[in-house]
Amino acid sequence: MADYHAIAATSRAILGLIEGACPKPEFDGALFEIYQARSFQNPMAEGVSLYLYRLATSSRRNLPSRTGPNGEQYRPPLPIDLYYMLTAWARTAEKQQALLGFCIRLLGDTPILPAGLLNHFGSEPETFGPNESVELIFEPATLQDLSYLWDPLKPNVQPSATYVARMVSIESTVEVAGGGPVQTRAFDLGNKK
């Protein structure tokens, strides 16, 4: 049931989860932001950024079509995987590494993001259906991805962790045209004329 807001809702849920659990006395001034590529040119002083650097179709592509409340059929959902780079920022290397360590431990303890969490932080309250969830996996980026990511950002290379949010299904609103009800049957398959 997730619509096109699912990508942004997933990003906000990951950051919201981290912000809500962040130890306040130690990281009291930390910010939590979704970054674009240009954000790395003028990064925050302290906090956590989440950068969506790649999107791919999921390995599970043959999902069944959705049936609406009145029996209408819709095209199958598009299952996608979202590739994120999570970066910790701080004035000292020790604080930066502590913040990154906190983040990866928290996300390791929360490998499944349920619909309630995804909808809680989203701008659209019912983006995900009650039975939907997103799997979050700590997955090191390939060397090619790392060079792609950090090459334009060389002055601001920081320790980061990369994650994949798997099986974010975006539902279609396009109805599949079905045939009408059968009116007559013809049994002349074996007849030769």
Buried (B, 14 or more C-beta within 10 A) or exposed (E): BBBEBBBBBBBBBBBBBBBEBBEEEEBEEBBBBBBEEEBBEEBBEBBBBBBBBBEEEBEEEEBEEBEEEEEEBBEBBBBBBBBBBBBBBBEEEEBBEBBBEBBBEBBEEBEEBBBEBBBBBBEBEEBBEEEBBBEBEEBEBEEEBBEEBBEEBEEBEBEBBBBBBBBBBBBBEEEEEEEEEEEEEEEEEEEEE
